[in-house]
Amino acid sequence: MTGPSRSAAAGNQPSICEADRAAIIPLQSPSPHAKDQRRKIPRQSWEYVVKSGVAGGVAACTAKTVVAPLDRVKILFQASNPQFQKYTGSWAGALRAIRDIYRTDGGRGLFRGHSATLLRIFPYGGIKFLAYEQIRGILIPTKDHETPLRRMLAGSLSGVCSVFATYPLEVIRVRLAWETRGDTRVTVRDICRTIYHEHPPAPKPPSAAAAATSSITLRSGLANFFRGFTPTLWGMIPYAGTSFLTHDMAGDFMRLQVIAPYTVIPASERTAKQSAPNKPPPLRAWAELTTGAVAGFVSQTVSYPLEVIRRRMQVGGVVGDGHRLTMIEVARNIMHDRGWRGFFVGLGIGYVKVVPMVATSFYVYERMKTWFGI
């Protein structure tokens, strides 16, 4: 083609190579979908709240399903179920307990109470994670406000919010897991009816007024669904606080410049959603799982004694004479029966359960957040 012809074909514009043209004018304009992937969703918007809640619920359900058999064995140990006391105190005992449950009830026995767990854990996980995002946004509006104390406070408050909303379902779940009768199938309705009608033995009142007071106490069946509520709140403060704090601090460590080449996904391998504005560099799968595992180990160690007290209170209407004990009374009984080691019964299996559970929970939550674009 001659020079004049090239000029005419180009519309009297100077000819440029394709590479130069691409640098000046994009060959392909970004699609509306790509723009949507990069947009920042305000933390206070309903879209962010709903997506973070769903992500948290899915993460919690996934994590609980992974460790459901271990969860049931741990509850049997903590609540001092008579049939399983002989297995406590060793790793082999936990495995033998799982074997006995499987022989008696089959695979279904290892997941007894799991349906109630999922009914509770989805709103529990959803509320916990969305509350953490919102409370964190208030307490830590900028990087300048980010301190370990604020991080821990945000985690503790989010845990308290989730407990207030879902505690009765937790009591039902624990009681379902505590049941070991293999001859009949215990349903959620049966457990609810049993819990509702449980009451302390009627004392012999010295007067008519005392008798009236006693009868009122015995009719307060709904209060049974909040048995162990106080130690749960006390235990949630260090558990959720240290869990979120440790996870965030471990994430900061994984993103240090020295080890980032090994722990952070390279920019060339990130998706559009992973490169969204104001998001920290995404971690590789093993690094994200490690941060959650460390968080689970620390939070379990800190809060375990209160968890043991809570389990004993939740099944308090089943063992003994049904007397409703306070936190101090339960702690005194544990100390009297087993000494300080009694507060850490089942801690080994607790680690085996909680470490992968928290790791899975945080991993799935972070991946769900990326998928939702938040």
C-alpha positions in Angstrom: 0.0 0.0 0.0 1.4 3.4 -0.9 1.9 6.3 1.4 -1.1 8.3 0.4 -3.3 5.2 0.6 -2.1 4.5 4.1 -2.9 8.1 5.1 -6.4 7.8 3.6 -7.1 4.5 5.2 -6.1 5.9 8.5 -8.4 8.9 8.1 -5.4 11.3 7.7 -4.2 10.2 11.2 -0.6 9.3 11.9 -0.1 5.6 11.8 0.9 3.9 15.1 1.7 0.4 16.0 -0.8 -1.8 17.8 1.3 -1.8 21.0 1.4 2.0 21.1 -2.3 2.2 20.5 -3.0 -0.2 23.3 -0.9 2.0 25.7 -2.9 5.1 24.7 -6.4 3.7 24.2 -7.4 0.3 25.8 -8.2 -2.3 23.1 -11.2 -3.4 25.1 -13.1 -1.3 27.6 -13.7 -2.9 31.0 -17.1 -4.7 31.2 -19.7 -3.5 33.6 -19.2 -6.8 35.5 -15.5 -6.1 36.0 -16.2 -2.6 37.3 -18.7 -4.1 39.7 -16.0 -6.5 41.0 -13.7 -3.6 41.8 -16.3 -1.3 43.4 -16.1 -0.8 47.2 -19.2 -1.8 49.1 -19.7 0.6 52.1 -19.3 -1.4 55.4 -22.5 0.2 56.8 -24.7 -0.7 53.8 -27.3 -3.4 54.0 -25.6 -5.2 51.1 -22.4 -5.5 53.2 -24.3 -6.6 56.3 -26.2 -9.3 54.5 -23.2 -10.6 52.6 -21.0 -10.7 55.6 -23.7 -12.4 57.6 -24.2 -15.1 55.0 -20.5 -15.6 54.6 -20.1 -16.0 58.4 -23.0 -18.5 58.6 -21.7 -20.7 55.8 -18.2 -20.6 57.3 -19.5 -21.6 60.7 -21.6 -24.5 59.3 -18.7 -25.8 57.2 -16.3 -25.7 60.2 -18.8 -27.4 62.6 -19.5 -30.2 60.1 -15.8 -30.9 59.7 -15.4 -31.6 63.4 -18.9 -32.8 64.4 -17.8 -36.3 65.7 -15.1 -34.8 67.9 -17.5 -32.2 69.1 -19.9 -34.8 70.4 -17.1 -36.7 72.2 -15.8 -33.5 73.8 -19.3 -32.7 75.2 -19.6 -36.2 76.6 -16.3 -35.8 78.4 -17.0 -32.2 79.6 -20.4 -33.1 81.0 -19.1 -36.1 82.8 -21.4 -38.6 81.0 -21.2 -41.8 83.2 -20.8 -44.1 80.2 -17.7 -42.3 78.9 -15.8 -41.3 82.1 -13.5 -44.3 81.7 -12.2 -42.8 78.4 -11.2 -39.4 79.7 -7.6 -38.3 80.1 -6.0 -39.7 77.0 -6.0 -39.4 73.2 -6.6 -43.1 72.9 -9.7 -42.7 75.1 -11.2 -40.2 72.6 -10.7 -42.6 69.7 -12.2 -45.5 71.7 -15.2 -43.3 72.6 -15.7 -42.6 68.9 -15.4 -46.3 68.2 -18.0 -47.2 70.8 -20.4 -44.6 69.6 -20.1 -45.8 66.0 -20.6 -49.5 67.1 -23.7 -48.6 69.1 -25.4 -46.0 66.9 -23.5 -46.1 63.6 -22.4 -43.0 61.7 -25.6 -41.2 62.8 -24.5 -41.5 66.4 -21.3 -39.5 65.7 -23.5 -36.6 64.3 -26.2 -36.8 67.0 -27.3 -33.2 67.7 -25.6 -31.9 64.5 -28.9 -30.8 62.9 -29.6 -28.7 66.0 -25.9 -27.5 65.7 -26.5 -26.3 62.2 -29.7 -24.5 63.1 -27.8 -22.7 65.8 -24.5 -22.2 64.2 -25.6 -20.5 61.0 -27.2 -17.5 62.8 -24.5 -17.7 65.4 -21.6 -17.5 62.9 -23.5 -15.0 60.7 -24.2 -12.6 63.6 -20.7 -13.0 65.1 -18.9 -12.2 61.8 -21.2 -9.4 60.7 -21.2 -7.9 64.2 -17.4 -8.0 64.2 -17.2 -6.2 60.9 -19.6 -3.5 62.1 -18.1 -3.0 65.5 -14.6 -3.0 64.1 -15.7 -0.3 61.7 -16.8 1.8 64.7 -13.9 1.1 67.0 -11.2 1.2 64.3 -12.4 3.7 61.6 -8.8 4.2 60.4 -5.4 2.5 60.6 -4.4 5.0 63.2 -7.0 3.7 65.6 -5.9 0.0 65.2 -4.6 -1.4 68.5 -4.7 -4.9 70.0 -7.1 -3.7 72.7 -9.6 -2.4 70.1 -9.3 -5.5 68.1 -9.9 -7.7 71.1 -12.8 -5.6 72.2 -14.4 -5.8 68.8 -14.1 -9.6 68.8 -15.5 -9.9 72.4 -18.5 -7.7 71.7 -19.3 -9.6 68.5 -19.2 -12.9 70.4 -21.5 -11.5 73.1 -24.0 -10.4 70.4 -24.1 -13.9 68.8 -24.6 -15.6 72.2 -27.5 -13.4 73.1 -29.2 -14.3 69.9 -28.7 -18.0 69.7 -28.1 -19.4 73.2 -31.3 -21.6 73.6 -30.3 -23.5 70.5 -26.9 -24.1 72.0 -28.6 -25.7 75.1 -30.7 -28.0 72.8 -27.6 -29.0 70.8 -25.6 -29.9 73.9 -28.4 -32.0 75.3 -28.9 -33.9 72.1 -25.2 -34.6 71.9 -25.2 -35.7 75.6 -27.9 -38.3 75.1 -26.4 -41.8 74.7 -29.5 -44.0 74.6 -29.2 -46.2 71.6 -32.6 -47.9 71.9 -34.7 -44.9 70.9 -34.1 -42.0 68.7 -34.2 -38.7 70.6 -35.6 -35.8 68.5 -35.3 -32.1 69.0 -38.9 -31.9 70.1 -38.3 -34.5 72.8 -35.3 -32.6 74.1 -37.2 -29.3 74.1 -40.0 -30.9 76.0 -37.6 -32.5 78.5 -35.7 -29.2 79.1 -38.9 -27.2 79.5 -40.3 -29.5 82.2 -37.1 -30.0 84.2 -37.1 -28.3 87.6 -35.4 -28.6 90.9 -36.9 -30.9 93.5 -39.7 -29.2 95.3 -38.5 -28.2 98.8 -40.8 -28.5 101.8 -41.9 -24.9 102.4 -42.1 -23.7 106.0 -45.0 -21.4 105.2 -47.8 -20.9 102.6 -46.0 -17.8 101.2 -42.9 -19.9 100.6 -45.0 -22.6 99.0 -46.4 -20.0 96.5 -42.9 -18.8 95.7 -41.7 -22.3 95.1 -44.5 -23.1 92.8 -43.8 -20.0 90.7 -40.2 -21.1 90.4 -41.1 -24.6 89.2 -43.3 -23.2 86.4 -40.6 -21.0 84.8 -39.7 -23.7 82.2 -38.3 -21.2 79.6 -35.5 -20.3 82.0 -34.1 -23.8 81.6 -33.1 -22.9 78.0 -30.7 -20.3 79.4 -29.0 -22.7 81.9 -25.3 -21.9 81.8 -25.9 -18.5 80.1 -23.7 -16.5 82.5 -20.5 -18.6 82.2 -21.1 -18.6 78.4 -21.1 -14.8 78.3 -18.0 -14.7 80.6 -16.3 -17.3 78.4 -17.2 -15.7 75.2 -15.4 -12.5 76.1 -11.9 -14.1 76.1 -12.7 -16.7 73.5 -14.1 -14.4 70.7 -11.7 -11.6 71.7 -8.5 -13.6 71.6 -9.8 -15.5 68.5 -10.2 -12.4 66.3 -7.2 -10.6 67.9 -4.9 -13.6 67.2 -6.2 -14.1 63.7 -5.7 -10.5 62.8 -2.2 -10.4 64.4 -1.2 -13.7 62.7 -2.5 -12.3 59.4 -0.3 -9.2 59.9 2.7 -11.4 60.6 2.0 -13.5 57.4 2.1 -10.2 55.4 5.4 -9.0 56.7 7.7 -8.1 53.8 10.3 -10.8 54.8 7.9 -13.7 54.4 5.3 -12.2 52.1 6.8 -13.9 49.0 6.0 -17.2 50.5 2.6 -16.5 52.2 0.9 -13.9 50.0 -0.7 -14.6 46.6 1.4 -12.8 43.9 -0.4 -9.9 42.2 -0.1 -11.7 38.8 -2.2 -14.6 40.2 -4.9 -12.6 41.9 -8.5 -12.2 40.6 -10.2 -8.9 40.1 -12.1 -9.4 43.4 -8.9 -10.2 45.3 -7.4 -6.9 43.9 -10.3 -4.8 45.1 -9.4 -1.5 46.7 -8.7 -1.2 50.5 -8.3 -5.0 50.8 -5.2 -6.5 52.4 -3.0 -8.7 50.2 -4.7 -12.2 50.0 -2.9 -15.0 51.7 -2.2 -18.4 50.2 -4.5 -21.2 51.4 -2.0 -22.7 53.8 -1.1 -19.4 55.3 -4.8 -18.5 55.9 -5.5 -21.8 57.5 -2.4 -21.4 59.7 -3.6 -18.0 61.0 -7.0 -19.6 61.9 -5.3 -22.6 63.5 -3.2 -20.3 65.8 -6.3 -18.3 66.7 -8.1 -21.5 67.6 -5.3 -22.8 69.8 -4.9 -19.5 71.8 -8.6 -18.9 72.2 -9.3 -22.4 73.3 -6.6 -22.4 75.9 -7.7 -19.1 77.4 -11.4 -19.8 77.7 -11.5 -23.6 78.3 -12.2 -23.6 82.1 -15.3 -21.5 81.7 -16.4 -23.8 78.9 -16.2 -26.8 81.2 -18.3 -25.0 83.8 -20.8 -24.0 81.1 -21.2 -27.6 79.9 -21.8 -28.9 83.4 -24.5 -26.2 84.0 -26.2 -27.0 80.7 -26.8 -30.6 81.6 -27.4 -29.8 85.2 -31.0 -30.9 85.0 -30.0 -34.4 83.9 -27.3 -35.4 86.4 -27.6 -35.5 90.2 -30.9 -34.4 91.7 -31.5 -31.7 89.1 -30.5 -28.9 91.4 -29.7 -25.7 89.4 -26.2 -24.8 90.4 -24.5 -21.4 90.1 -21.1 -20.9 88.4 -19.3 -20.8 91.8 -21.0 -24.0 92.9 -20.1 -25.8 89.7 -16.5 -24.6 89.9 -16.3 -25.7 93.6 -17.7 -29.2 92.7 -15.2 -29.6 89.8 -12.3 -28.5 92.1 -13.4 -30.9 94.8 -13.8 -33.9 92.5 -10.8 -33.5 90.3 -8.7 -30.5 91.4 -7.5 -27.9 88.9 -7.1 -30.6 86.2 -10.9 -31.0 86.2 -11.2 -27.6 84.5 -9.2 -28.9 81.6 -10.9 -32.3 81.1 -11.0 -32.9 77.3 -8.7 -30.0 76.5 -6.6 -32.3 74.3 -9.6 -33.3 72.2 -10.6 -29.7 72.4 -7.5 -28.7 70.6 -8.0 -31.4 68.0 -11.5 -30.1 67.4 -11.1 -26.3 67.8 -7.9 -25.8 65.9 -9.2 -27.2 62.6 -12.6 -25.8 63.2 -11.4 -22.2 63.7 -9.0 -22.6 60.8 -11.7 -23.7 58.5 -14.1 -21.0 59.7 -11.7 -18.1 59.1 -10.6 -19.6 55.8 -14.1 -20.1 54.4 -15.2 -16.7 55.7 -12.3 -14.9 54.0 -12.9 -16.8 50.7 -16.6 -16.1 50.9 -15.9 -12.4 51.5 -13.8 -12.4 48.4 -16.4 -14.2 46.4 -19.1 -11.7 47.5 -16.8 -8.8 46.7 -16.7 -7.3 50.2 
